[in-house]
């Protein structure tokens, strides 16, 4: 008997109201738009359990090509709840975190585009400088800059 095994994580999904704003925000962080499409029909609803649906998606990929965010804008059925402004200790999906370089410069750029620093930029030992920001539509994003030790 062949045992199944995990091969890779394909993507993390985030539902948004404005696909264009979300694409711009994640492009500013450094992801690239891999593709954009309408996903419609009963077949798609069989996967999600939502029945006949119409969803516009955008797939964003990290510079290394290994990680993706699937941004979804539901046309039908409409979204039913909103937890974008939940505190960082809320149950369920919390945030996505990216390793970046030049953390301070990126945070300053994102703030100019409407993002808000959640707390402060802090240093964890001699390993990382970290922060959380709320970007477009209140999406919580973690940013981590690895500190190089010689």
Beta strands, then each sheet from edge to edge (+ up, - down):
strand 1: 12-15
strand 2: 32-41
strand 3: 53-61
strand 4: 68-76
strand 5: 96-100
strand 6: 116-117
strand 7: 122-124
strand 8: 128-134
strand 9: 140-146
sheet 1: 1+ 4+ 3- 2+
sheet 2: 5+ 9+ 8- 6+
sheet 3: 5+ 9+ 8- 7+
end
